[in-house]
């Protein structure tokens, strides 16, 4: 059984996405979340919960949210699992 080492809640800004073409913004925001977690949790093995993708795509490809609140959990084997953090 793999135990949880660390748990963090991050508010990930998605302002960078405004500089991409409007038809690719939600797709780029998923990549931005993954890049943010790779940098801050220091792991390449990132698993995103489908709820994160749903939240980023709920207003379509053109208008992702400006920021997203995520709970990231890092396990002993180096894997990071992320899900939407409840308010």
N, C-alpha and C positions, 0 to 999 in steps of 0.2 A: 504494500500500500504506500502510495506517495503522499507525503504530508505537505501541507501548505507552509511555506517559509515566510512569505510577506504578502500583505494586502494593502493596497493604496487606492484612494479615490482621487481621480484627476479630473479637472475641467480642461478639456482639450480645445484650444482656439482653432477655428477653421478659417481664419481671415485670409490665409495664403491662397485659398481656393478661389478667391475673387479674381485672381490674375490668370485664371485658365478660361478657355472658351466656355460659354454658358451651357452648352450641351454636354460638357464633361465634368461639371462641378461636383455632382454627387459621387461619381466614380472616383474622382481625385480625392474627395473627402475621406473615403474608405481607406485609401492609401495613406493619407495624412495621419489618420488615427493609428494605423499599423506602424508607421514610421515613428510617431511620437512615443508609442509604447516600447518599441525596440530601443530607442535612445534612453528612455527614463527607467525602464525595468532591466536594461542590459541583457537582453536575450533576443535571439533570432527566431525562436519558436513561439509565435503569437497565434492564439486561437481566438477569433472574435465570435461572440454570440450572435445569432441571427437577429436579435432585437436591436443591436447596434446598426446593422445594415438597414433594417426596417425604419429606424428613426432617421437615418441619413437620407433615405429615399422617399419618405412619406409625402414630401411636397414636390416630388418629381426630380428630374435630372438637373433642372435649372436653378433650384433654390434650396440647397441644403441649409441646415441651421448654422448660425454663426459660431456656436460652441456646443460641445456635448459633454455630459458628465458621465464618467466611466469608472467602474470598480474593476481594478486589475489585481489578480492573484497570481503570485509566482510560486511554483512548486519545486521540490527538491531536484527533480530531473531537469530543471531549467525552463520548463514550459510555462508560458504565461497565458492565462485565460481571462478574457475581459467580457464584461456584461454592463448593461445600463445600470447606473446607480440610482436607487430610489431617492426621492427628495426627502 
